[in-house]
Amino acid sequence: MLRIPPNSTLANMPASRILVIDDQPINVQLLKRKLEREGLQVAAAYNGREGLDMIAKSKPDLILLDVMMPDMDGIEVCQRLQANEDTRSIPVIFITARTTKESKLEGLAVGAVDYITKPIDLDETLARVQTQLRFVTINREMIDLQRRLQESRRAATIGAVTEGIAHNLNNLLSLVIGHLDLIKLSFDRPDDVKRNLDQIDTAVHRIIGIVRQLTSLVTKDRSPLLRTSLQQVLEGGVLRFRADSKLTAPVVIENPLGELPIDSNTEVLDDVLAKLLINAWEAYDVPPDAPHPITVRTQPVKKDGRDFVEIAVEDQGRGIDPEIRDHMFEPFTSTKRTVGVGMGLTVVRHALDSLGGQVELVDRPGGGSRAVLLHPVDGKVE
């Protein structure tokens, strides 16, 4: 007989609840007595409809289900359980007098996890029940582990945001203070004062940018949508990129869709494209005055019966760093050492989500990377 070790997870858990559904009272009594001796809670139903009613009121951990029953057989009961999201995960062991391979495959095909043939061997039944209960326990532990990992990840993200904000703001404020000290030492040299004021102005604008990014991350409101053209959005994104980065780098737009009308928020989408273009420009390990080829390509995409436009921002830079590949959309994840950066892709993902779209960063064939943006044409947010 298979017994549970005293230190096992199953042994330390509350008694598992078993439901036996069988129209033969003698079978029910034998199974009930055997399972209860092992500390399991056992309830009984004597037909399919009664069993479904009991399951609806209190979901068992496992079901022993007779296949051959009048009115509603075990196959139909199992099919109904599988059709219901709330009961689909309950393991079902069929009890059957059929011994043919086809009959067993039929039971497994409708969702049963195992089967027991009649006449019932009680020791074998107990072993199969305990095996399935172990699977149930493992599954619950996995779900609990996933929940705790998500909570830990959320806490880590909050910690990363807090640490990143403090680090960036402290560095920027140090720059401001440093340049103010230099101004005090060079107040009689106008050119030096102007240079230091320009550096202070840049640092202050970076601080303002961090605050704006934080505001965009915590806002719960959906962005208002207006009808615009795809070409206008692309050109607006390039203009925003040049204004935000103070760069005049050429950007090639390949847009075969032309003036395709889309429902979007141009302010949000311009900002998204600008951040992706800045990310592409910064992907090059070359001097600022060296070429930084950037191409924006579009194509129509069908997904889940809806029309999307794909906007791909491509560079030929160093590609995606393997060290950050799995968490590059998290706040302050960056390989750059520039002060005041680190939330661009986080803001991009959040903004695209508010527009009903999505974004991913992938390797570009031939080198570099592609930021692939999907935006719904109809503007519906799901």
C-alpha positions, 0 to 999 in steps of 0.5 A, a space after each residue: 500500500 502506498 502511504 504518505 511520508 510524515 514529512 510530506 507536503 500532502 501529509 501536512 495539509 488539511 484532509 483532501 476532499 474526494 467525491 465518488 459518483 457511482 450508481 452502485 451503492 456497494 462501490 460507493 461504500 467500499 471506496 468511502 471506507 477505504 479512503 476515509 481510513 487514510 484520512 481523506 474526506 469522502 462525499 458520495 453522489 449516486 448519479 451524474 446530475 446529483 454529482 454536478 450539483 454537489 460539485 457546484 456547491 463545494 468543489 472537491 479536490 478529486 472525483 472518482 467517476 463511474 462511466 456507466 450510469 443511467 440518465 447521464 453517464 460519466 463521459 457527459 459529466 466529465 465533458 460538462 466539467 471540462 466546459 466550465 472554467 471553475 471545474 476544469 482543473 478538478 482531476 477526474 479518475 474514471 471507474 469503468 468496466 470497459 477494458 478495451 483500449 478504445 474505451 480508455 482512450 475515450 475517457 482520457 480524451 474527454 479530460 479524465 486524468 486516469 482510469 480504474 477498471 472493475 472489479 475495483 482493487 482498493 489498494 490500487 485505487 488508493 495509490 492512484 488517488 494519492 498520486 493525483 492528490 500529489 499532483 494537485 498539491 504540486 499544482 497548488 504550490 506552483 500557483 502559490 509560488 507564481 503568486 509570491 514571485 509576482 509579489 516579489 517582482 512587484 516589490 522589486 520593481 517598486 524598489 528599483 523605481 525608488 532606487 533609480 529615481 533617487 540615484 538619477 535625481 541625486 546625480 542631476 541635483 549634484 550637477 546643478 549644484 556643481 555648475 552653480 558653484 562654478 558660476 559663483 567662481 566665474 561670474 565675471 566671465 560671461 561665456 563660462 557663466 552661459 556654459 554652466 547655465 546651459 548645463 543647469 538647464 539640461 539637468 533641470 529638464 531631465 528632472 522634469 522629464 523623470 517627473 513626467 514619466 512617473 506621472 504617465 506610469 501612475 495615471 489610470 486614465 485612458 488616452 483620448 483618441 482622435 482620427 489621424 493619419 499614419 504618415 502624420 503620426 510618423 512625421 510627428 514622432 521624428 519631429 518629437 525625437 529631434 526636439 527631445 534629443 536635440 539631434 538632427 540624425 536622419 530617419 528613413 520612413 518606409 510607409 507603404 500604407 501612406 495616409 492610412 487613418 487610425 484612431 490614436 492619441 497623437 501626443 502619446 504616440 509621438 512620445 512613444 515613437 520619439 523614445 524608440 528613435 532615441 533608443 535606436 540612436 543610442 544603440 550605436 557605439 560610435 561618435 555622435 557625428 558618425 552615421 546612426 542609420 535608423 529606419 521606420 517601416 510599416 505594414 498591416 497586421 491581422 491579429 485576433 480578427 482585428 486590424 493593426 498597423 505594425 511600426 518597426 523602428 530598426 537600427 544597426 547598432 550593438 543589438 540587445 544586451 543579453 544581460 537585460 533581455 528578460 527585463 529591458 522594459 522594467 524601470 531604470 534597466 539600461 546599459 547606458 551610463 548617462 545621467 537621467 535615463 532608464 524609464 524610456 521603454 517602461 513608459 513606452 510599454 505603458 503608453 502603448 497599453 493605454 492605446 490598446 497596442 503592444 511593443 516588443 524589442 527583438 534582434 534585427 536580422 543582420 545585426 542591431 535591433 527592431 522595436 516592433 510597435 502594434 497599434 490598433 487601426 480602429 482605436 478599440 482598447 481591449 
